[in-house]
Amino acid sequence: MNLREELKKSQDEILEEEEEWINFIIVAIKDKLFAFEIDKLFGVGKIEKYIELPVSPSYIKGIQFLYGNVIILFDIVNVLEGTNSHNNDELSTCMITILKYDEDFFGVIVDELLDTVKIAKSKITFTPDAKEFYKGTFKHKDKSVSILNIEEIVKSTYN
């Protein structure tokens, strides 16, 4: 490697260190890709035996006990689009990403955990006119991934 290439490499490393990075987990729900910030993530798990709650909003599928906590099974697509992402028979094949909000644990129902990524803040498209439930988007493997604002989504369900 010549001196010019070494200087360029050093400069690129310095710029990379100065840039702000955010870690995400990418999930698939039906045909869409979503991302949550990893620092909001409490854990992941499979939907196992759960208790249906007969008098609950349509976005609450039930509760499950996991890691010694009560996990509220949360259909995020129902909140975002007003339609159920999965019927009760499909839930046994789903995963949950467990997020904590206040003192409650929410198991966001997802079809698949796809990847964990570290994205430079400069690579995220933040849209000021975006709905309150979305923080922005980024590209991953030539596909658009929507970053969800989980705090606003959960807060919107509290009365």
N, C-alpha and C positions, 0 to 999 in steps of 0.2 A: 504494500500500500504506500503510495507516495504521500508527501507532506500535504498536498492540497486535499486529498481524500480523507486523511486523518483529521484535518481541521474541519472539514465539512461534517464528518461524523461527530466530532466533539460538539460542534455548534448545534446539530440536530438533537443530541442528547441533552444539552442545556435547555433548549426550547421545550423539549418533552417534559423535563422536570418542572418547568415553570407553568405549564399548562395545567388547568384543573381537570381532574378525571372523576367520573362517577361510575360506580359498579352497579350493574343491573342483572336481574335474572329475567330471561326471556321465556314466556310461556305461550302456548297455543290454546286458544279457546275457539272451538269450531274452526272456521277458516281464517281467523285473524290472529295476529301476533301482538302481544302486549308485553310491557316491561314494568317491573317494580324495582325501586331502589333496594339493593341488598341490605342496606342498614335498617330497613323497615321490616325485614324478614326475620321471623322467629324460628321457622323450621318448615319442613315439607313432610308430607305423609300421604298415605292412601286413605281413601274413604272406606271405612270398615263398617262395623255395626254403628248405626246412628239412630237417634230418636227423632221421629217426625214430630213437629209441633203443629197441632191442628189449627190453632188460632194464632197464626203468625203471618207477616207479610209474605207475598209471593217470592221475594228475593231471599228469604230464609228457608233453606231446605230442611233444616233440623239442627241438632247438636250432636256432637261426638266427643268422647273423652279420649284425650291423647296427651302424652307427656305430663299426666297429672293435672291437666287443665280442661275446662269445658271449652270446646271449639265450636263456634257458630258457623255452620256451613252456609256460605254466602255466595249467591249467584250474581256475580258482578254484571253479567250481560243483561240481566233483568233490570238492574238499576240504570245501566247505560242506554238500553234500547227498548225496555218495556216488554221484552219477550224472554221466555225461559231458555237457557242455553242447553239444558239437559232435562229429560224426564227422569222420574225416580228410578226406572229400570237401568238407565245409562250410568247412573252415579257410581255403580260398583267398579266401573272401568276408569274412573277419573282419579286425579290426584288433587291434593289441596296444598296451596301455599299459605302458610300460617303467618298472619300479620297481626301485630298488637296495636290496638288503638285505645287510648285511655287504659282502663283495666280489663278490657275485653279482648279475646282472641278470635280472629276471624279466619276461617279456612276458605279462601277464595277457590272456587271450583275451577279446575283447569283440565284440559285434555292431556296435555303433555308439558313437561319441563324440557325446554329445548337447549338452553345454554346459559352460561354466565359470561358476561362481557364487561370490559372496562372501556368506556367511551369517553373521548375527550369532549369537554363541554362545547368546544367550538364545532363539533360534528353534529350537535343536536340542533334541530330547527325548533326554536321556541316561537310559538305563534301567539301573539297577544290577543287575538280574537278567538282563540281556541275555547272550547267549552271548559267550564271550571273543572271538569273531571279529567282533563288531559293536560299534561305539562309540556308535551312536545312530541317530536318524532325523530327517529334516526334510521339509517339504513344498516341492515345486517344481512350479509350474504345476498345482496341485491333485492332484499325485501324490506318493506316499510314496517317499522315497529312503533307502536304508539305507547308512550310513557304515561302510565296512569297515575293520577293524583289520588292515592288511596285514602288520604286523610279527608279530602273533600267528598269522596264517594261515600265513605262510612258516615261522615258527619251529616250528609244529606238525608240519611236514613233515620237519624235520631229525631224524635219529636219533642 
